[in-house]
Amino acid sequence: MVSLTKIITACSLLGCSVNALSIVSSLRPYLSQALDSWGSESSDSKLNPEIILTFPGEDDKPVPGDSGIVQCQILEDQILSLESVEIAPNPPIRGENLTFVAKGTLSKDIVDGAYAEVDVRYGFIKLLHETYDVCEEITKVDLECPIESGKQVITKTVEIPYEVPPGHYVVNVKAYTKDDELITCLTATVDFPPN
Ligand SMILES: *[C@@H]1O[C@H](CO)[C@@H](O)[C@H](O)[C@H]1NC(C)=O
């Protein structure tokens, strides 16, 4: 059991990423449609494969720790400053629990109305684009808005469903306050080998 003192938005955001991954299994039908519609014309843009380049840019910076998470858009002010993110096991294993510990500092309180845009790509295919209510999501890690500014440490364990299709995933999370101030921009890359 983890003792969990304070939790930050990053937690919910990372939770978001992982939740996004865990719903990947429920997206299998979309995934096969996306694969089927490769090269064919579809009026539903959600199912249109989209090639996205993933080279790190000059506004990307690795977050210290072993998670492989990268902070993006660092040329823009961000309310959350992440000191480190550690994950175990590393790399994550399908069908097993994943625990992460995130340390960071918020320069402002996070209040109702904050939202996160989450993109999940599977290989080169855009699998999911979803907007989440940050204050609603953080209740899943026993937190409540407002989240006070200052230094925060969060620990969270999530189970990664075995049904997640093996492959290369890129999860991008951009969180904003209700006034559209950037809280954080994070990109996580996860490879699940076939097993
Ligand atoms: C993951 O952790 C939960 C809670 O500690 C536990 O009930 C569950 O059995 C664990 N799952 C695996 C696959 O280890």
The ligand as an SDF file (V2000), in Angstrom:
LIG
                    3D

 14 14  0  0  0  0  0  0  0  0999 V2000
   -3.0220   -4.9280   -8.7870 C   0  0  0  0  0  0  0  0  0  0  0  0
   -3.2110   -4.3160   -7.5390 O   0  0  0  0  0  0  0  0  0  0  0  0
   -4.4740   -4.5470   -6.9710 C   0  0  0  0  0  0  0  0  0  0  0  0
   -4.5920   -3.7120   -5.7200 C   0  0  0  0  0  0  0  0  0  0  0  0
   -3.4110   -3.7680   -4.9580 O   0  0  0  0  0  0  0  0  0  0  0  0
   -4.6350   -6.0540   -6.7120 C   0  0  0  0  0  0  0  0  0  0  0  0
   -5.9020   -6.3100   -6.1740 O   0  0  0  0  0  0  0  0  0  0  0  0
   -4.4830   -6.7780   -8.0300 C   0  0  0  0  0  0  0  0  0  0  0  0
   -4.5440   -8.1770   -7.8140 O   0  0  0  0  0  0  0  0  0  0  0  0
   -3.1710   -6.4300   -8.6840 C   0  0  0  0  0  0  0  0  0  0  0  0
   -3.1630   -7.0180  -10.0130 N   0  0  0  0  0  0  0  0  0  0  0  0
   -2.1080   -7.6790  -10.4640 C   0  0  0  0  0  0  0  0  0  0  0  0
   -2.2350   -8.2060  -11.8670 C   0  0  0  0  0  0  0  0  0  0  0  0
   -1.0740   -7.8590   -9.8230 O   0  0  0  0  0  0  0  0  0  0  0  0
  1  2  1  0
  1 10  1  0
  2  3  1  0
  3  4  1  0
  3  6  1  0
  4  5  1  0
  6  7  1  0
  6  8  1  0
  8  9  1  0
  8 10  1  0
 10 11  1  0
 11 12  1  0
 12 13  1  0
 12 14  2  0
M  END
$$$$
